[in-house]
Amino acid sequence: MNLARDNRNFGVFAVTPNNTPLSVFSPGVSLVSGPAVRRTSEFAVVRAGVNYKFGTY
C-alpha cells in the first residue's frame, strides 16, 4: 500500500469494485453480492490488511 500523497488523489484511499474512488471524506454504502449491504470502507480496510500480510502492497 502506497501512502505517498504528493499532490494527487487527495483523500482517496481505495477503489470500489466498479472503479469508483472511495474517499475518507465520503464513506459510502455499496451492495455486495446480493442483499447484504456493507460499507465499502470495511472492505478497503480488510483488503489493505490482507495485502500487507502477504506483501502485495
RAWO-V8930 format. One line per field, one symbol per residue. ss: DSSP state (2 for helix, 1 for strand, 0 for the rest). psi: psi as a letter, one per 40 degrees, with the letter a starting at -180 (. if undefined). A space follows every 50 residues. Layout:
ss: ???
psi: ???
This chain:
ss: 00000000000111100000111000001110000011122222222222 2220000
psi: hhehdbfifheheihidffhhhieeghihihhgaehhihddddddddddd dddeff.
